[in-house]
């Protein structure tokens, strides 16, 4: 096996800029979510994902795959949200091990409370210094990188095969 080529100065600068930008934005977003709704970033992702679904429900494993978070960690976050009355968890009708997570009206209200500030932070920190063309380019680049990374996702983001009743799979 050959050693990978070292990054050139432009590649290294792009990498460090991405990491620092991501960290700064995530910190500001997490602070806003905590202040406005007592939510962690992962809890917000869960609520927002549920809010985007047609019926406000998703399978727990699909949520874990989408937010790139360990299944056990996501279970803890879901328990916390359920205790607050922001979601409900029920057994899946078609899979004895499956769990369906559903957004409650209280969860929708918390989302409505945090979204204006969330959008303001994202706009101010990420989008304000960019032109419309820059945003289109950034979206294109990040989508391609994300899709490339999703081809070999970490275990927490890898879709899990569902066991069908009676098949043992």
Buried (B, 14 or more C-beta within 10 A) or exposed (E): EEEEEEEEEEEEEEEEEEEEEEEEBEEBBBEBBBEBBEBBBBBBBBBBBBBEBEEBBBBBBBBBBBBBBEBEEBBEBBEBBBEBEBBBBEEBEEBEEBBBBBBBEEBBEBBEEBBEBBEEBBEEBBBEEEEEEEEEEEEEEEEEEEEEEEEEEEEBBEEEEEEEEEEEE
